[in-house]
Amino acid sequence: QVQLVESGGGLVQPGGSLRLSCEASGRTFSSYNIGWFRQAPGKERELVGSITWSGGNTLYADSVKGRFTISRDNAKNTVYLQMNSLKPEDTAVYYCNVVGDRSTKLKADSQFYFGSWGQGTQVTVSS
């Protein structure tokens, strides 16, 4: 079973950028589709976006389209979330999780995930 660890969060001003990393252990990482999720205080966890095992396809929530980009480097067992033009409403704990494998299409469904949740990484957008 692949285990994922998120990093790269921090405090950033509105309009700024951050890049989050999701590093995996396990040889089968390259077989999995990976999703980025976030949970703001008092709100349910939501899917931010996801990427297929090959990196060939991505899917994004409407709230982040055009600002966030997901990529992956299977040689480094890492998926990235590049966040630009950050807004205060992007403040949340960000998590990554497995959302499928080579036989699965990406789904815009926050309840569609397969692994356990890690500690996440806090992103705070504030002036």
C-alpha positions in Angstrom: 0.0 0.0 0.0 1.4 3.4 -0.9 1.8 5.9 1.8 1.7 9.7 1.1 3.3 12.6 2.9 2.4 16.2 2.2 4.7 19.2 2.5 5.3 22.7 1.3 2.6 24.7 3.0 3.0 28.0 4.8 1.8 31.5 5.1 1.6 33.6 1.9 0.0 36.9 1.0 -2.9 37.2 -1.3 -1.8 36.9 -4.9 1.3 34.9 -3.9 2.3 31.3 -4.9 3.2 28.1 -3.2 4.1 24.6 -4.4 3.0 21.7 -2.4 4.6 18.2 -2.6 3.0 14.8 -2.1 5.8 12.2 -1.7 5.0 8.6 -1.8 6.6 5.4 -0.5 6.3 2.2 -2.4 7.2 0.9 -5.8 3.6 1.0 -7.2 3.2 4.8 -6.9 3.4 5.2 -10.7 0.3 3.0 -11.0 -2.0 5.4 -9.1 -4.0 8.4 -9.9 -3.5 11.0 -7.1 -5.8 13.7 -5.9 -5.2 16.9 -3.9 -7.9 17.7 -1.4 -8.3 20.5 1.1 -10.3 21.2 4.3 -11.0 24.6 5.6 -12.1 25.2 9.2 -15.7 24.3 9.6 -16.0 23.0 6.1 -16.0 19.5 4.5 -13.0 18.2 2.8 -13.2 18.9 -1.0 -11.3 17.8 -4.0 -9.0 20.4 -5.5 -7.8 18.4 -8.4 -6.3 15.1 -9.5 -3.9 13.6 -12.0 -3.7 10.3 -13.7 -1.0 7.7 -13.1 0.8 8.8 -16.3 0.4 12.5 -15.7 -1.5 12.7 -19.0 -4.8 13.9 -17.7 -5.8 16.3 -14.9 -9.0 17.5 -13.4 -9.6 20.7 -11.3 -12.4 22.1 -9.2 -13.9 25.2 -10.7 -12.7 27.3 -7.8 -9.0 26.7 -8.7 -9.1 26.3 -12.5 -6.5 28.6 -14.1 -4.7 29.1 -10.8 -3.6 25.7 -9.7 -1.6 23.1 -11.6 -1.0 19.5 -10.7 2.0 17.6 -12.0 4.0 14.5 -11.1 7.4 13.1 -11.3 7.1 9.3 -11.1 10.9 8.9 -10.9 10.8 10.9 -7.7 7.5 9.3 -6.4 6.1 12.8 -6.1 3.0 14.7 -7.1 3.1 18.5 -7.0 0.4 21.2 -6.6 1.5 24.6 -7.9 -0.8 27.3 -6.5 -0.7 30.7 -8.0 -2.8 33.8 -7.4 -3.7 32.6 -4.0 -6.8 34.0 -2.3 -7.8 34.0 1.4 -10.4 31.4 0.6 -7.7 29.0 -0.4 -6.7 28.8 3.3 -7.0 25.2 4.4 -5.2 22.0 5.2 -4.2 20.3 2.0 -4.0 16.6 1.6 -3.2 14.1 -1.1 -4.7 10.7 -1.6 -5.0 7.9 -4.0 -8.1 8.4 -6.3 -7.7 5.4 -8.6 -5.3 3.4 -10.7 -4.6 2.7 -14.3 -8.1 1.3 -14.8 -9.8 4.3 -13.3 -10.9 7.6 -14.8 -10.6 10.8 -12.9 -13.8 11.8 -11.0 -14.9 15.2 -9.7 -16.0 13.6 -6.5 -14.7 14.5 -3.1 -15.8 11.2 -1.7 -13.8 9.1 -4.2 -10.6 8.2 -2.6 -9.0 5.0 -1.5 -6.3 5.6 1.1 -6.1 6.9 4.6 -5.5 10.5 5.3 -2.1 11.9 6.4 -1.4 15.0 8.5 -1.7 17.3 5.5 0.0 20.6 5.1 -1.4 24.0 6.2 -1.8 26.8 3.7 -2.7 30.2 5.1 -3.4 33.1 2.7 -3.4 36.3 4.6 -2.0 39.8 4.5 
